[in-house]
Amino acid sequence: MLLVLGRRVLLSFVKRVIPQDPVLLSNPILQDFRTIKFRVIHSSTVFASATRQNTDTMPERRPFVRLPTDVYPVNYGLCLKPDLIDFTFEGKLEAIVKVNLATNQIVMNCADIDIITASFVPEGGEEINATGFNYQNEDEKVTLSFPSALQKGSGTLKIDFVGELNDKMKGFYRSKYATPAGEIRYAAVTQFEATDARRAFPCWDEPAIKATFDISLIVPKDRVALSNMNVIDRKPHPEDDSLLEVKFATTPIMSTYLVAFVIGEYDFVEGQSSDGVTVRVYTPTGKAEQGKFALEVAVKTLPFYNEYFNVPYPLPKIDLIAIADFAAGAMENWGLVTYRETALLIDPKNSCSSSRQWVALVVGHELAHQWFGNLVTMEWWTHLWLNEGFASWIEYLCVDHCFPDYDIWTQFVSADYTRALDLDALDNSHPIEVNVGHPSEVDEIFDAISYSKGASVIRMLHNYIGDKDFRKGMHSYLLKFQHKNAATEDLWDCLEQASGKPIALVMSSWTKQMGFPIIVVDQEQQGDDRILKISQKKFCASGPHNGEDCPNWMVPISICTGEDPGCTKLKVLLDSPETTITINNVSPDQWVKINPGTVGFYRIQYSSGMLESLLPGIRDLTLLPVDRLGLQNDLFSLSRAGMISTVEVLKLMEAFVNEPNYTVWSDLSCNLGVLSSLLSHTDFHEEIQEFIRDLFTPIGLKLGWECKQGEGHLDALLRGLVLGKLGKAGHKPTLEEARRRFKDHVEGKQILSADLRSPVYLTVLKHGDSATLDTMLKLHKQADMQEEKNRIERVLGAISAPDLIQKVLTFALSEDVRPQDTVSVIGGVAGSSKHGRKAAWKFVKDNWEELHNRYQGGFLISRLIKVKAPFIKQFFSKDHHFILCEMSE
């Protein structure tokens, strides 16, 4: 599953924080700005500090016992009849089960379902009616009691039940959509991962309890009905000729969280992969054309994975469908992958380049799960990180295959690798692999550590092993455990056998302890040889780790030189706190760089001499883009941790004035945004804006506003990034041109290209008034495409006036914004300005009950907390040691 908005690791902590309301920015150290020319506050560990202070009040983990194994399912015969008017459903379950141990009760998972009748029919015996249903609501279980013991052997468990098509975007729920004529209707759709299949039917809702499924749906005859497998029968319902009974083929053995069904109105486009699999992309009615790009990607992707894993896709078809109301980004249900509309649909005229790239990545991610997760499934949620981390890595490999011009691996470093490093440096991070007891704890590990750090260490592992042995080990793993369950160690065993390297030993140091090392490097020239002194210690965002028990990692170290920056000259495995390495035949004028390709998951601190020798490689571009990015990002993080002066970083950034690469600029922009946000609480905010304008103006002038002949995907991304940055920073020519183009766009004289809309919208709103906001809200209402609505929603928070900020926040909870997008609007306000953060935080507190009831602890409530986290940090400024870095005249 891909979580665009689902990051719930902070939820339990914030539930304790929300009732508190300390005075914002009470720390007296901020007052020092009056006497300092230019200072930067480091606040990345305030949240961690607050977490440590509150550990004594944290509730104990709930006791949890997995389902008993005396009875387990072999096949589910499931028939569901949803009512799309009253939002209820009826269900009949006939499950073939095996009784391993004589028992007079069956314990299953069940939530928000009322069981009407239940009985058990032993093979060749008489039906035994259940005498009681004992619901354990807190544990989401039900115990069916029988008057006599069910004997060992096979039998059929029959259950009639009813449930609600809820509006919480989990389980079996309703999704609102408008027909082309504007009529509001509802689809019935599913989202079961991690533990919500039990909201659709009583089941053994644990990943290791696999079974086959025979699914039938009774639906209105004018609706499309889909499930994991292909349709094998469709006939009128005997009791109501307005209904159809649709029966699907038997699934392979699979986990409950991968079951899916959808009932609604959809069009589709169809293709066939080169290996014979039928692929369909389902779209809202009248928008079939918007499914063609995803279809193109899927048709290319299935054969790529078939070849890469050397294991064929096991189902006859795969459907990809856009769901109007959807909490996650997408979900990998076997054979029926569900997506947000914005993660699947591309309008040839109105979709921007970043949306195309996003769709390609999400399709690649979910289709990878068809093998890694669906064919072979984690034994328990403890191993979720491997499921998601692997898919988050290989989606980039897939997109690089389909679209080599995207330079996608450089973008991985900015989007996933550096993001994971930032989060994992906090004192309240957690290991990649977390022991999960109660399924409610799964919520806490659906986060960037699972996805982005997981993907980053898999990328490092792939580089350490080499592609040939990695693929060999993957093939062995998938063959050995297909249709079964596996643990992390099972994959390490297969990769170890394929490569002959100590994979389990190396990887346990990365998955079972949180954090990562900083590699400290110094050098000495001895004749024609370069002697490197390398040491490792834990990197902390709060500053150098000075504890006695400093963890060590087994670190794959690669080294390149200025002679050939793209070629690794030496590889070593650092398995001790420090070592000395000799590199032969390196002349004194050549630079030496650690971690070429920015693949190893660690920060680097070079000696001043080594760093100085690398700087020309930034200016003359001899360092590869990914290495220029990594060097800058490391230095910025070292400054945030108080290990070097921020002045050094700003001086380094000036060396990027001739930088041509989109991803490098994107990372620079992100880091300058952090700096700007920290300084927004001071009188020196305008000075950092001036620095941004000076840095981005040359590349802005070079790119201009119009697409030039021969430009590609990355040029479009770079133009949008640069113009948006300049406009937000108040660059006068950019602001004037944005206003002119916006006026022409609104009046229909010259419609803005999709790639220019976000930067133009952002610029005019940032420097706009109530009329600008009203115009933008009107554009939002008129937009037929969800991508355009989301594009507008994300920038509304840029408006500056306090009364208009309040209007945007009120809009966030209106009927005009889909429930899953409310969080984006509030987050946009929170990230826009000092006043925006205050207003958004107050709004969340004032509307907490409605927000909590709306999302019921799902993915979106945690995203809401995540976007407020930078503000929440400020509440804990007391007792925290801020680090100040002064910039001289």
Stockholm file with secondary structure:
# STOCKHOLM 1.0

chainA/1-889         MLLVLGRRVLLSFVKRVIPQDPVLLSNPILQDFRTIKFRVIHSSTVFASATRQNTDTMPERRPFVRLPTDVYPVNYGLCLKPDLIDFTFEGKLEAIVKVNLATNQIVMNCADIDIITASFVPEGGEEINATGFNYQNEDEKVTLSFPSALQKGSGTLKIDFVGELNDKMKGFYRSKYATPAGEIRYAAVTQFEATDARRAFPCWDEPAIKATFDISLIVPKDRVALSNMNVIDRKPHPEDDSLLEVKFATTPIMSTYLVAFVIGEYDFVEGQSSDGVTVRVYTPTGKAEQGKFALEVAVKTLPFYNEYFNVPYPLPKIDLIAIADFAAGAMENWGLVTYRETALLIDPKNSCSSSRQWVALVVGHELAHQWFGNLVTMEWWTHLWLNEGFASWIEYLCVDHCFPDYDIWTQFVSADYTRALDLDALDNSHPIEVNVGHPSEVDEIFDAISYSKGASVIRMLHNYIGDKDFRKGMHSYLLKFQHKNAATEDLWDCLEQASGKPIALVMSSWTKQMGFPIIVVDQEQQGDDRILKISQKKFCASGPHNGEDCPNWMVPISICTGEDPGCTKLKVLLDSPETTITINNVSPDQWVKINPGTVGFYRIQYSSGMLESLLPGIRDLTLLPVDRLGLQNDLFSLSRAGMISTVEVLKLMEAFVNEPNYTVWSDLSCNLGVLSSLLSHTDFHEEIQEFIRDLFTPIGLKLGWECKQGEGHLDALLRGLVLGKLGKAGHKPTLEEARRRFKDHVEGKQILSADLRSPVYLTVLKHGDSATLDTMLKLHKQADMQEEKNRIERVLGAISAPDLIQKVLTFALSEDVRPQDTVSVIGGVAGSSKHGRKAAWKFVKDNWEELHNRYQGGFLISRLIKVKAPFIKQFFSKDHHFILCEMSE
#=GR chainA/1-889 SS CBCSSCCCTTHHHHHHHTTCCCCTTCCGGGGGGGGCSSEEEECTTHHHHHHHHTGGGSCCCCCCCCCCSSEEEEEEEEEEEEETTTTEEEEEEEEEEEESSCEEEEEEECCSEEEEEEEEEETTSCCEECCEEEEEGGGTEEEEEEEEEECSEEEEEEEEEEEECBSSSSEEEEEEEECTTCCEEEEEEEECTTTTGGGTSCBCCSTTCCBEEEEEEEEETTSEEEESSCEEEEEEETTEEEEEEEEECCCCSBCGGGCCEEEECEEEEEEECTTSCEEEEEEETTCGGGGHHHHHHHHHHHHHHHHHHTCCCCSSEEEEEEESSCSSSEECCTTEEEEEGGGTCCCTTTCCHHHHHHHHHHHHHHHHHTTBTTTEEESSGGGHHHHHHHHHHHHHHHHHHHCGGGCHHHHHIIIIIHHHHHHHTSTTCCCSSCCCCSGGGHHHHSSHIIIIIHHHHHHHHHHHHCHHHHHHHHHHHHHHHTTEEECHHHHHHHHHHHHCSCHHHHHHHHHSSCCCEEEEEEEEEETTEEEEEEEEEECCTTSCCCCSSCCCCCEEEEEEETTCTTSCCEEEEECSSEEEEEESSCCTTSCEEESTTSCSSSEEEECHHHHHHHHHHHHSSCSCHHHHHHHHHHHHHHHHTTSSCHHHHHHHHHTTTTCCCHHHHHHHHHHHHHHHHHHTTSTTHHHHHHHHHHHHHHHHHHHCSSCCTTCCHHHHHHHHHHHHHHHHTTCHHHHHHHHHHHHHHHHTSSCCCHHHHHHHHHHHHHTCCHHHHHHHHHHHHHCCSHHHHHHHHHHGGGCCSHHHHHHHHHHHTSTTSCGGGHHHHHHHHHTTCHHHHHHHHHHHHHTHHHHHHHHTTSHHHHHHHHHHHHHHHHTTCTTCCCEEEECCC
#=GC SS_cons         CBCSSCCCTTHHHHHHHTTCCCCTTCCGGGGGGGGCSSEEEECTTHHHHHHHHTGGGSCCCCCCCCCCSSEEEEEEEEEEEEETTTTEEEEEEEEEEEESSCEEEEEEECCSEEEEEEEEEETTSCCEECCEEEEEGGGTEEEEEEEEEECSEEEEEEEEEEEECBSSSSEEEEEEEECTTCCEEEEEEEECTTTTGGGTSCBCCSTTCCBEEEEEEEEETTSEEEESSCEEEEEEETTEEEEEEEEECCCCSBCGGGCCEEEECEEEEEEECTTSCEEEEEEETTCGGGGHHHHHHHHHHHHHHHHHHTCCCCSSEEEEEEESSCSSSEECCTTEEEEEGGGTCCCTTTCCHHHHHHHHHHHHHHHHHTTBTTTEEESSGGGHHHHHHHHHHHHHHHHHHHCGGGCHHHHHIIIIIHHHHHHHTSTTCCCSSCCCCSGGGHHHHSSHIIIIIHHHHHHHHHHHHCHHHHHHHHHHHHHHHTTEEECHHHHHHHHHHHHCSCHHHHHHHHHSSCCCEEEEEEEEEETTEEEEEEEEEECCTTSCCCCSSCCCCCEEEEEEETTCTTSCCEEEEECSSEEEEEESSCCTTSCEEESTTSCSSSEEEECHHHHHHHHHHHHSSCSCHHHHHHHHHHHHHHHHTTSSCHHHHHHHHHTTTTCCCHHHHHHHHHHHHHHHHHHTTSTTHHHHHHHHHHHHHHHHHHHCSSCCTTCCHHHHHHHHHHHHHHHHTTCHHHHHHHHHHHHHHHHTSSCCCHHHHHHHHHHHHHTCCHHHHHHHHHHHHHCCSHHHHHHHHHHGGGCCSHHHHHHHHHHHTSTTSCGGGHHHHHHHHHTTCHHHHHHHHHHHHHTHHHHHHHHTTSHHHHHHHHHHHHHHHHTTCTTCCCEEEECCC
//
